[in-house]
């Protein structure tokens, strides 16, 4: 079957919702992650270099070698059910080591 690696253009993900996703060796640059929800996600070697994460939430995530220091962040209160979210569930994002080297 297909390996199922999803390559997203990871620049504008505003209001996206990631549920039980795994991020491997990803880089976010000039990224709009405003109001993004990461729920039960695993991030391994993920670099957030630049962009905004206003109102973003990480819930029960497992972060390994992940650096969000480059992102502008501020808390924006979540205002209930008026927003539409893209939902990515049980997906694999980025490149997983295939044992090379």
Biopython code that builds the backbone (N, CA, C, O; Angstrom):
import numpy as np
from Bio.PDB.StructureBuilder import StructureBuilder

atoms = [
    (1, "UNK", "N", (0.817, -1.200, 0.000)),
    (1, "UNK", "CA", (0.000, 0.000, 0.000)),
    (1, "UNK", "C", (0.847, 1.244, 0.000)),
    (1, "UNK", "O", (2.076, 1.183, 0.008)),
    (2, "UNK", "N", (0.185, 2.355, -0.008)),
    (2, "UNK", "CA", (0.894, 3.630, -0.026)),
    (2, "UNK", "C", (1.457, 3.953, 1.354)),
    (2, "UNK", "O", (0.838, 3.659, 2.376)),
    (3, "UNK", "N", (2.632, 4.559, 1.365)),
    (3, "UNK", "CA", (3.229, 4.973, 2.630)),
    (3, "UNK", "C", (2.420, 6.096, 3.272)),
    (3, "UNK", "O", (2.362, 6.198, 4.497)),
    (4, "UNK", "N", (1.808, 6.921, 2.465)),
    (4, "UNK", "CA", (0.872, 7.909, 2.981)),
    (4, "UNK", "C", (1.492, 9.160, 3.560)),
    (4, "UNK", "O", (0.846, 9.859, 4.341)),
    (5, "UNK", "N", (2.733, 9.465, 3.197)),
    (5, "UNK", "CA", (3.316, 10.719, 3.660)),
    (5, "UNK", "C", (2.629, 11.882, 2.961)),
    (5, "UNK", "O", (2.573, 11.941, 1.732)),
    (6, "UNK", "N", (2.115, 12.795, 3.751)),
    (6, "UNK", "CA", (1.437, 13.965, 3.200)),
    (6, "UNK", "C", (2.437, 15.114, 3.178)),
    (6, "UNK", "O", (3.010, 15.464, 4.209)),
    (7, "UNK", "N", (2.645, 15.700, 2.004)),
    (7, "UNK", "CA", (3.495, 16.881, 1.904)),
    (7, "UNK", "C", (2.577, 18.096, 1.802)),
    (7, "UNK", "O", (2.002, 18.365, 0.747)),
    (8, "UNK", "N", (2.447, 18.816, 2.895)),
    (8, "UNK", "CA", (1.628, 20.019, 2.878)),
    (8, "UNK", "C", (2.504, 21.221, 2.582)),
    (8, "UNK", "O", (3.666, 21.269, 2.985)),
    (9, "UNK", "N", (1.941, 22.189, 1.877)),
    (9, "UNK", "CA", (2.617, 23.474, 1.769)),
    (9, "UNK", "C", (2.384, 24.191, 3.094)),
    (9, "UNK", "O", (1.323, 24.774, 3.323)),
    (10, "UNK", "N", (3.396, 24.139, 3.965)),
    (10, "UNK", "CA", (3.188, 24.517, 5.359)),
    (10, "UNK", "C", (3.421, 26.006, 5.585)),
    (10, "UNK", "O", (4.224, 26.384, 6.438)),
    (11, "UNK", "N", (2.729, 26.853, 4.832)),
    (11, "UNK", "CA", (2.896, 28.277, 5.081)),
    (11, "UNK", "C", (1.645, 28.859, 5.719)),
    (11, "UNK", "O", (1.722, 29.448, 6.797)),
    (12, "UNK", "N", (0.492, 28.705, 5.070)),
    (12, "UNK", "CA", (-0.729, 29.240, 5.659)),
    (12, "UNK", "C", (-1.608, 28.085, 6.127)),
    (12, "UNK", "O", (-2.290, 27.441, 5.331)),
    (13, "UNK", "N", (-1.576, 27.839, 7.429)),
    (13, "UNK", "CA", (-2.387, 26.784, 8.026)),
    (13, "UNK", "C", (-3.365, 27.371, 9.034)),
    (13, "UNK", "O", (-3.794, 26.696, 9.969)),
    (14, "UNK", "N", (-3.712, 28.642, 8.829)),
    (14, "UNK", "CA", (-4.567, 29.314, 9.801)),
    (14, "UNK", "C", (-5.839, 28.511, 10.047)),
    (14, "UNK", "O", (-6.515, 28.091, 9.108)),
    (15, "UNK", "N", (-6.156, 28.302, 11.336)),
    (15, "UNK", "CA", (-7.363, 27.609, 11.785)),
    (15, "UNK", "C", (-7.368, 26.127, 11.440)),
    (15, "UNK", "O", (-8.406, 25.479, 11.575)),
    (16, "UNK", "N", (-6.247, 25.569, 11.001)),
    (16, "UNK", "CA", (-6.197, 24.123, 10.758)),
    (16, "UNK", "C", (-6.200, 23.381, 12.091)),
    (16, "UNK", "O", (-5.801, 23.929, 13.119)),
    (17, "UNK", "N", (-6.648, 22.142, 12.062)),
    (17, "UNK", "CA", (-6.646, 21.301, 13.257)),
    (17, "UNK", "C", (-5.969, 19.981, 12.906)),
    (17, "UNK", "O", (-6.377, 19.289, 11.973)),
    (18, "UNK", "N", (-4.926, 19.641, 13.667)),
    (18, "UNK", "CA", (-4.193, 18.403, 13.457)),
    (18, "UNK", "C", (-4.471, 17.484, 14.644)),
    (18, "UNK", "O", (-4.186, 17.844, 15.786)),
    (19, "UNK", "N", (-5.020, 16.309, 14.385)),
    (19, "UNK", "CA", (-5.368, 15.369, 15.442)),
    (19, "UNK", "C", (-4.552, 14.093, 15.245)),
    (19, "UNK", "O", (-4.630, 13.459, 14.193)),
    (20, "UNK", "N", (-3.768, 13.719, 16.260)),
    (20, "UNK", "CA", (-2.950, 12.507, 16.221)),
    (20, "UNK", "C", (-2.075, 12.447, 14.984)),
    (20, "UNK", "O", (-1.959, 11.398, 14.351)),
    (21, "UNK", "N", (-1.461, 13.564, 14.639)),
    (21, "UNK", "CA", (-0.546, 13.602, 13.505)),
    (21, "UNK", "C", (0.893, 13.522, 13.997)),
    (21, "UNK", "O", (1.202, 13.895, 15.129)),
    (22, "UNK", "N", (1.759, 13.030, 13.126)),
    (22, "UNK", "CA", (3.189, 12.986, 13.437)),
    (22, "UNK", "C", (3.938, 13.873, 12.457)),
    (22, "UNK", "O", (3.741, 13.790, 11.245)),
    (23, "UNK", "N", (4.807, 14.729, 13.005)),
    (23, "UNK", "CA", (5.625, 15.617, 12.191)),
    (23, "UNK", "C", (7.080, 15.189, 12.366)),
    (23, "UNK", "O", (7.584, 15.167, 13.489)),
    (24, "UNK", "N", (7.753, 14.853, 11.285)),
    (24, "UNK", "CA", (9.148, 14.425, 11.345)),
    (24, "UNK", "C", (10.000, 15.352, 10.475)),
    (24, "UNK", "O", (9.717, 15.536, 9.291)),
    (25, "UNK", "N", (11.042, 15.932, 11.070)),
    (25, "UNK", "CA", (12.044, 16.699, 10.316)),
    (25, "UNK", "C", (11.384, 17.762, 9.441)),
    (25, "UNK", "O", (11.679, 17.871, 8.251)),
    (26, "UNK", "N", (10.493, 18.539, 10.041)),
    (26, "UNK", "CA", (9.795, 19.595, 9.305)),
    (26, "UNK", "C", (10.370, 20.959, 9.671)),
    (26, "UNK", "O", (10.886, 21.157, 10.771)),
    (27, "UNK", "N", (10.273, 21.886, 8.740)),
    (27, "UNK", "CA", (10.645, 23.269, 8.994)),
    (27, "UNK", "C", (9.469, 24.166, 8.612)),
    (27, "UNK", "O", (8.939, 24.086, 7.504)),
    (28, "UNK", "N", (9.076, 25.018, 9.552)),
    (28, "UNK", "CA", (8.040, 26.013, 9.281)),
    (28, "UNK", "C", (8.727, 27.365, 9.136)),
    (28, "UNK", "O", (9.417, 27.813, 10.051)),
    (29, "UNK", "N", (8.544, 28.014, 7.993)),
    (29, "UNK", "CA", (9.163, 29.316, 7.761)),
    (29, "UNK", "C", (8.107, 30.258, 7.195)),
    (29, "UNK", "O", (7.335, 29.885, 6.312)),
    (30, "UNK", "N", (8.084, 31.497, 7.721)),
    (30, "UNK", "CA", (7.049, 32.471, 7.338)),
    (30, "UNK", "C", (5.667, 31.835, 7.431)),
    (30, "UNK", "O", (4.838, 32.007, 6.537)),
    (31, "UNK", "N", (5.420, 31.101, 8.512)),
    (31, "UNK", "CA", (4.211, 30.307, 8.624)),
    (31, "UNK", "C", (3.118, 31.067, 9.368)),
    (31, "UNK", "O", (3.374, 31.731, 10.372)),
    (32, "UNK", "N", (1.902, 30.956, 8.857)),
    (32, "UNK", "CA", (0.727, 31.476, 9.546)),
    (32, "UNK", "C", (0.070, 30.299, 10.255)),
    (32, "UNK", "O", (-0.650, 29.512, 9.639)),
    (33, "UNK", "N", (0.326, 30.188, 11.554)),
    (33, "UNK", "CA", (-0.267, 29.124, 12.359)),
    (33, "UNK", "C", (-1.262, 29.709, 13.364)),
    (33, "UNK", "O", (-1.449, 29.164, 14.452)),
    (34, "UNK", "N", (-1.889, 30.809, 12.993)),
    (34, "UNK", "CA", (-2.830, 31.452, 13.904)),
    (34, "UNK", "C", (-4.051, 30.558, 14.108)),
    (34, "UNK", "O", (-4.617, 30.030, 13.151)),
    (35, "UNK", "N", (-4.446, 30.399, 15.370)),
    (35, "UNK", "CA", (-5.628, 29.611, 15.739)),
    (35, "UNK", "C", (-5.519, 28.142, 15.345)),
    (35, "UNK", "O", (-6.535, 27.455, 15.242)),
    (36, "UNK", "N", (-4.300, 27.655, 15.125)),
    (36, "UNK", "CA", (-4.123, 26.235, 14.814)),
    (36, "UNK", "C", (-4.263, 25.413, 16.088)),
    (36, "UNK", "O", (-3.886, 25.866, 17.169)),
    (37, "UNK", "N", (-4.802, 24.211, 15.964)),
    (37, "UNK", "CA", (-4.902, 23.270, 17.067)),
    (37, "UNK", "C", (-4.076, 22.031, 16.740)),
    (37, "UNK", "O", (-4.295, 21.379, 15.719)),
    (38, "UNK", "N", (-3.129, 21.715, 17.610)),
    (38, "UNK", "CA", (-2.393, 20.455, 17.517)),
    (38, "UNK", "C", (-2.866, 19.597, 18.690)),
    (38, "UNK", "O", (-2.617, 19.948, 19.844)),
    (39, "UNK", "N", (-3.536, 18.489, 18.421)),
    (39, "UNK", "CA", (-4.110, 17.646, 19.464)),
    (39, "UNK", "C", (-3.479, 16.254, 19.382)),
    (39, "UNK", "O", (-3.561, 15.587, 18.350)),
    (40, "UNK", "N", (-2.850, 15.824, 20.473)),
    (40, "UNK", "CA", (-2.226, 14.503, 20.543)),
    (40, "UNK", "C", (-1.284, 14.257, 19.367)),
    (40, "UNK", "O", (-1.261, 13.169, 18.791)),
    (41, "UNK", "N", (-0.516, 15.277, 19.025)),
    (41, "UNK", "CA", (0.430, 15.154, 17.915)),
    (41, "UNK", "C", (1.829, 14.835, 18.426)),
    (41, "UNK", "O", (2.152, 15.108, 19.582)),
    (42, "UNK", "N", (2.648, 14.264, 17.569)),
    (42, "UNK", "CA", (4.042, 13.990, 17.874)),
    (42, "UNK", "C", (4.899, 14.813, 16.925)),
    (42, "UNK", "O", (4.741, 14.738, 15.706)),
    (43, "UNK", "N", (5.807, 15.596, 17.493)),
    (43, "UNK", "CA", (6.716, 16.402, 16.684)),
    (43, "UNK", "C", (8.139, 15.992, 17.019)),
    (43, "UNK", "O", (8.567, 16.091, 18.170)),
    (44, "UNK", "N", (8.865, 15.537, 16.022)),
    (44, "UNK", "CA", (10.239, 15.083, 16.203)),
    (44, "UNK", "C", (11.126, 15.864, 15.231)),
    (44, "UNK", "O", (10.973, 15.755, 14.015)),
    (45, "UNK", "N", (12.052, 16.649, 15.780)),
    (45, "UNK", "CA", (12.958, 17.466, 14.971)),
    (45, "UNK", "C", (12.168, 18.413, 14.074)),
    (45, "UNK", "O", (12.297, 18.382, 12.850)),
    (46, "UNK", "N", (11.351, 19.253, 14.702)),
    (46, "UNK", "CA", (10.561, 20.236, 13.964)),
    (46, "UNK", "C", (11.062, 21.628, 14.345)),
    (46, "UNK", "O", (11.164, 21.953, 15.528)),
    (47, "UNK", "N", (11.372, 22.438, 13.350)),
    (47, "UNK", "CA", (11.902, 23.781, 13.567)),
    (47, "UNK", "C", (10.881, 24.809, 13.090)),
    (47, "UNK", "O", (10.542, 24.869, 11.908)),
    (48, "UNK", "N", (10.398, 25.617, 14.032)),
    (48, "UNK", "CA", (9.505, 26.726, 13.692)),
    (48, "UNK", "C", (10.387, 27.971, 13.612)),
    (48, "UNK", "O", (10.714, 28.569, 14.638)),
    (49, "UNK", "N", (10.774, 28.361, 12.396)),
    (49, "UNK", "CA", (11.784, 29.402, 12.227)),
    (49, "UNK", "C", (11.192, 30.803, 12.270)),
    (49, "UNK", "O", (11.767, 31.701, 12.886)),
    (50, "UNK", "N", (10.049, 30.999, 11.623)),
    (50, "UNK", "CA", (9.481, 32.349, 11.576)),
    (50, "UNK", "C", (7.996, 32.266, 11.243)),
    (50, "UNK", "O", (7.538, 31.340, 10.574)),
    (51, "UNK", "N", (7.264, 33.256, 11.727)),
    (51, "UNK", "CA", (5.835, 33.313, 11.487)),
    (51, "UNK", "C", (5.092, 33.636, 12.762)),
    (51, "UNK", "O", (5.681, 34.081, 13.747)),
    (52, "UNK", "N", (3.782, 33.407, 12.732)),
    (52, "UNK", "CA", (2.933, 33.759, 13.866)),
    (52, "UNK", "C", (2.142, 32.544, 14.329)),
    (52, "UNK", "O", (1.735, 31.697, 13.533)),
    (53, "UNK", "N", (1.937, 32.486, 15.650)),
    (53, "UNK", "CA", (1.137, 31.427, 16.264)),
    (53, "UNK", "C", (0.139, 32.069, 17.227)),
    (53, "UNK", "O", (-0.011, 31.620, 18.364)),
    (54, "UNK", "N", (-0.538, 33.115, 16.769)),
    (54, "UNK", "CA", (-1.456, 33.819, 17.650)),
    (54, "UNK", "C", (-2.653, 32.926, 17.943)),
    (54, "UNK", "O", (-3.346, 32.493, 17.022)),
    (55, "UNK", "N", (-2.896, 32.652, 19.200)),
    (55, "UNK", "CA", (-4.053, 31.868, 19.580)),
    (55, "UNK", "C", (-3.933, 30.380, 19.293)),
    (55, "UNK", "O", (-4.920, 29.652, 19.394)),
    (56, "UNK", "N", (-2.728, 29.913, 18.934)),
    (56, "UNK", "CA", (-2.546, 28.490, 18.657)),
    (56, "UNK", "C", (-2.556, 27.697, 19.963)),
    (56, "UNK", "O", (-2.185, 28.213, 21.018)),
    (57, "UNK", "N", (-2.983, 26.439, 19.879)),
    (57, "UNK", "CA", (-3.023, 25.573, 21.050)),
    (57, "UNK", "C", (-2.384, 24.234, 20.728)),
    (57, "UNK", "O", (-2.616, 23.660, 19.664)),
    (58, "UNK", "N", (-1.569, 23.739, 21.668)),
    (58, "UNK", "CA", (-1.044, 22.382, 21.598)),
    (58, "UNK", "C", (-1.605, 21.623, 22.784)),
    (58, "UNK", "O", (-1.402, 22.014, 23.933)),
    (59, "UNK", "N", (-2.313, 20.536, 22.504)),
    (59, "UNK", "CA", (-2.985, 19.770, 23.550)),
    (59, "UNK", "C", (-2.427, 18.349, 23.545)),
    (59, "UNK", "O", (-2.534, 17.636, 22.548)),
    (60, "UNK", "N", (-1.830, 17.944, 24.670)),
    (60, "UNK", "CA", (-1.324, 16.575, 24.825)),
    (60, "UNK", "C", (-0.372, 16.185, 23.697)),
    (60, "UNK", "O", (-0.457, 15.076, 23.170)),
    (61, "UNK", "N", (0.528, 17.083, 23.326)),
    (61, "UNK", "CA", (1.482, 16.790, 22.255)),
    (61, "UNK", "C", (2.815, 16.325, 22.837)),
    (61, "UNK", "O", (3.184, 16.684, 23.955)),
    (62, "UNK", "N", (3.518, 15.525, 22.059)),
    (62, "UNK", "CA", (4.811, 14.974, 22.425)),
    (62, "UNK", "C", (5.867, 15.650, 21.560)),
    (62, "UNK", "O", (5.967, 15.369, 20.365)),
    (63, "UNK", "N", (6.658, 16.545, 22.160)),
    (63, "UNK", "CA", (7.630, 17.332, 21.398)),
    (63, "UNK", "C", (9.037, 16.820, 21.685)),
    (63, "UNK", "O", (9.471, 16.787, 22.836)),
    (64, "UNK", "N", (9.744, 16.424, 20.634)),
    (64, "UNK", "CA", (11.111, 15.932, 20.748)),
    (64, "UNK", "C", (11.981, 16.759, 19.807)),
    (64, "UNK", "O", (11.733, 16.812, 18.603)),
    (65, "UNK", "N", (13.010, 17.407, 20.371)),
    (65, "UNK", "CA", (13.914, 18.230, 19.553)),
    (65, "UNK", "C", (13.144, 19.209, 18.682)),
    (65, "UNK", "O", (13.438, 19.371, 17.497)),
    (66, "UNK", "N", (12.155, 19.859, 19.283)),
    (66, "UNK", "CA", (11.308, 20.805, 18.554)),
    (66, "UNK", "C", (11.519, 22.202, 19.124)),
    (66, "UNK", "O", (11.497, 22.400, 20.339)),
    (67, "UNK", "N", (11.725, 23.170, 18.228)),
    (67, "UNK", "CA", (12.033, 24.539, 18.627)),
    (67, "UNK", "C", (11.009, 25.483, 18.016)),
    (67, "UNK", "O", (10.910, 25.610, 16.796)),
    (68, "UNK", "N", (10.247, 26.145, 18.889)),
    (68, "UNK", "CA", (9.269, 27.124, 18.423)),
    (68, "UNK", "C", (9.731, 28.555, 18.694)),
    (68, "UNK", "O", (8.936, 29.492, 18.631)),
    (69, "UNK", "N", (11.015, 28.717, 18.994)),
    (69, "UNK", "CA", (11.513, 30.025, 19.412)),
    (69, "UNK", "C", (11.391, 31.118, 18.377)),
    (69, "UNK", "O", (11.392, 32.297, 18.728)),
    (70, "UNK", "N", (11.286, 30.757, 17.097)),
    (70, "UNK", "CA", (11.220, 31.774, 16.061)),
    (70, "UNK", "C", (9.836, 32.334, 15.814)),
    (70, "UNK", "O", (9.675, 33.262, 15.021)),
    (71, "UNK", "N", (8.825, 31.778, 16.487)),
    (71, "UNK", "CA", (7.458, 32.186, 16.201)),
    (71, "UNK", "C", (7.024, 33.338, 17.100)),
    (71, "UNK", "O", (7.356, 33.379, 18.285)),
    (72, "UNK", "N", (6.276, 34.273, 16.515)),
    (72, "UNK", "CA", (5.626, 35.294, 17.333)),
    (72, "UNK", "C", (4.365, 34.680, 17.918)),
    (72, "UNK", "O", (3.528, 34.137, 17.197)),
    (73, "UNK", "N", (4.243, 34.775, 19.250)),
    (73, "UNK", "CA", (3.097, 34.153, 19.895)),
    (73, "UNK", "C", (2.405, 35.160, 20.791)),
    (73, "UNK", "O", (3.057, 35.995, 21.418)),
    (74, "UNK", "N", (1.109, 35.084, 20.851)),
    (74, "UNK", "CA", (0.344, 35.787, 21.871)),
    (74, "UNK", "C", (-0.948, 35.020, 22.057)),
    (74, "UNK", "O", (-1.419, 34.348, 21.140)),
    (75, "UNK", "N", (-1.514, 35.121, 23.235)),
    (75, "UNK", "CA", (-2.725, 34.374, 23.508)),
    (75, "UNK", "C", (-3.927, 35.134, 22.976)),
    (75, "UNK", "O", (-4.104, 36.314, 23.281)),
    (76, "UNK", "N", (-4.740, 34.477, 22.195)),
    (76, "UNK", "CA", (-6.001, 35.031, 21.731)),
    (76, "UNK", "C", (-7.099, 34.122, 22.259)),
    (76, "UNK", "O", (-7.108, 32.936, 21.926)),
    (77, "UNK", "N", (-8.019, 34.623, 23.063)),
    (77, "UNK", "CA", (-9.061, 33.747, 23.614)),
    (77, "UNK", "C", (-9.848, 33.069, 22.507)),
    (77, "UNK", "O", (-10.208, 33.687, 21.504)),
    (78, "UNK", "N", (-10.105, 31.788, 22.712)),
    (78, "UNK", "CA", (-10.893, 31.031, 21.748)),
    (78, "UNK", "C", (-12.357, 31.380, 21.937)),
    (78, "UNK", "O", (-12.870, 31.360, 23.056)),
    (79, "UNK", "N", (-13.022, 31.699, 20.845)),
    (79, "UNK", "CA", (-14.365, 32.257, 20.947)),
    (79, "UNK", "C", (-15.438, 31.325, 20.415)),
    (79, "UNK", "O", (-16.394, 31.775, 19.784)),
    (80, "UNK", "N", (-15.288, 30.028, 20.664)),
    (80, "UNK", "CA", (-16.412, 29.137, 20.393)),
    (80, "UNK", "C", (-16.636, 28.823, 18.934)),
    (80, "UNK", "O", (-15.757, 29.034, 18.098)),
    (81, "UNK", "N", (-17.821, 28.316, 18.631)),
    (81, "UNK", "CA", (-18.044, 27.562, 17.415)),
    (81, "UNK", "C", (-18.300, 28.351, 16.159)),
    (81, "UNK", "O", (-19.043, 27.882, 15.298)),
    (82, "UNK", "N", (-17.727, 29.522, 16.008)),
    (82, "UNK", "CA", (-17.978, 30.285, 14.784)),
    (82, "UNK", "C", (-16.921, 30.044, 13.718)),
    (82, "UNK", "O", (-17.078, 30.503, 12.586)),
    (83, "UNK", "N", (-15.853, 29.339, 14.051)),
    (83, "UNK", "CA", (-14.760, 29.194, 13.100)),
    (83, "UNK", "C", (-14.817, 27.817, 12.443)),
    (83, "UNK", "O", (-15.208, 26.827, 13.061)),
    (84, "UNK", "N", (-14.419, 27.784, 11.186)),
    (84, "UNK", "CA", (-14.321, 26.517, 10.469)),
    (84, "UNK", "C", (-12.855, 26.088, 10.454)),
    (84, "UNK", "O", (-11.958, 26.902, 10.236)),
    (85, "UNK", "N", (-12.632, 24.814, 10.687)),
    (85, "UNK", "CA", (-11.280, 24.291, 10.719)),
    (85, "UNK", "C", (-11.131, 23.191, 9.687)),
    (85, "UNK", "O", (-12.033, 22.377, 9.489)),
    (86, "UNK", "N", (-9.966, 23.178, 9.026)),
    (86, "UNK", "CA", (-9.572, 21.982, 8.291)),
    (86, "UNK", "C", (-9.094, 20.971, 9.315)),
    (86, "UNK", "O", (-8.387, 21.332, 10.256)),
    (87, "UNK", "N", (-9.461, 19.729, 9.152)),
    (87, "UNK", "CA", (-9.065, 18.693, 10.102)),
    (87, "UNK", "C", (-8.182, 17.682, 9.388)),
    (87, "UNK", "O", (-8.575, 17.080, 8.389)),
    (88, "UNK", "N", (-6.977, 17.511, 9.926)),
    (88, "UNK", "CA", (-6.055, 16.502, 9.429)),
    (88, "UNK", "C", (-5.931, 15.471, 10.540)),
    (88, "UNK", "O", (-5.514, 15.818, 11.646)),
    (89, "UNK", "N", (-6.273, 14.235, 10.287)),
    (89, "UNK", "CA", (-6.320, 13.249, 11.352)),
    (89, "UNK", "C", (-5.465, 12.036, 11.003)),
    (89, "UNK", "O", (-5.495, 11.537, 9.878)),
    (90, "UNK", "N", (-4.699, 11.570, 11.996)),
    (90, "UNK", "CA", (-3.869, 10.375, 11.845)),
    (90, "UNK", "C", (-2.974, 10.456, 10.613)),
    (90, "UNK", "O", (-2.813, 9.472, 9.892)),
    (91, "UNK", "N", (-2.395, 11.626, 10.374)),
    (91, "UNK", "CA", (-1.573, 11.760, 9.178)),
    (91, "UNK", "C", (-0.091, 11.812, 9.544)),
    (91, "UNK", "O", (0.274, 12.069, 10.691)),
    (92, "UNK", "N", (0.735, 11.568, 8.563)),
    (92, "UNK", "CA", (2.186, 11.592, 8.714)),
    (92, "UNK", "C", (2.717, 12.721, 7.849)),
    (92, "UNK", "O", (2.489, 12.740, 6.639)),
    (93, "UNK", "N", (3.423, 13.661, 8.463)),
    (93, "UNK", "CA", (3.848, 14.860, 7.750)),
    (93, "UNK", "C", (5.349, 14.973, 7.836)),
    (93, "UNK", "O", (5.936, 14.782, 8.901)),
    (94, "UNK", "N", (5.967, 15.282, 6.720)),
    (94, "UNK", "CA", (7.419, 15.424, 6.703)),
    (94, "UNK", "C", (8.094, 14.149, 6.238)),
    (94, "UNK", "O", (7.481, 13.303, 5.587)),
    (95, "UNK", "N", (9.366, 14.027, 6.582)),
    (95, "UNK", "CA", (10.143, 12.898, 6.101)),
    (95, "UNK", "C", (10.597, 12.056, 7.268)),
    (95, "UNK", "O", (11.218, 12.555, 8.207)),
    (96, "UNK", "N", (10.289, 10.797, 7.205)),
    (96, "UNK", "CA", (10.691, 9.880, 8.245)),
    (96, "UNK", "C", (11.995, 9.211, 7.821)),
    (96, "UNK", "O", (12.189, 8.879, 6.651)),
    (97, "UNK", "N", (12.885, 9.020, 8.798)),
    (97, "UNK", "CA", (14.144, 8.352, 8.475)),
    (97, "UNK", "C", (13.859, 6.952, 7.955)),
    (97, "UNK", "O", (13.100, 6.196, 8.562)),
    (98, "UNK", "N", (14.476, 6.612, 6.818)),
    (98, "UNK", "CA", (14.283, 5.286, 6.251)),
    (98, "UNK", "C", (15.536, 4.432, 6.444)),
    (98, "UNK", "O", (15.787, 3.508, 5.671)),
    (99, "UNK", "N", (16.314, 4.742, 7.470)),
    (99, "UNK", "CA", (17.463, 3.914, 7.790)),
    (99, "UNK", "C", (18.695, 4.208, 6.942)),
    (99, "UNK", "O", (19.674, 3.464, 6.996)),
    (100, "UNK", "N", (18.658, 5.277, 6.166)),
    (100, "UNK", "CA", (19.829, 5.618, 5.359)),
    (100, "UNK", "C", (20.935, 6.179, 6.267)),
    (100, "UNK", "O", (20.679, 6.981, 7.165)),
    (101, "UNK", "N", (22.159, 5.734, 6.006)),
    (101, "UNK", "CA", (23.294, 6.270, 6.739)),
    (101, "UNK", "C", (23.402, 5.723, 8.119)),
    (101, "UNK", "O", (24.317, 6.087, 8.858)),
]
sb = StructureBuilder()
sb.init_structure("model")
sb.init_model(0)
sb.init_chain("A")
sb.init_seg("    ")
for serial, (resi, resn, name, xyz) in enumerate(atoms, 1):
    if name == "N":
        sb.init_residue(resn, " ", resi, " ")
    sb.init_atom(name, np.array(xyz, "f"), 0.0, 1.0, " ", f" {name:<3s}", serial, name[0])
structure = sb.get_structure()
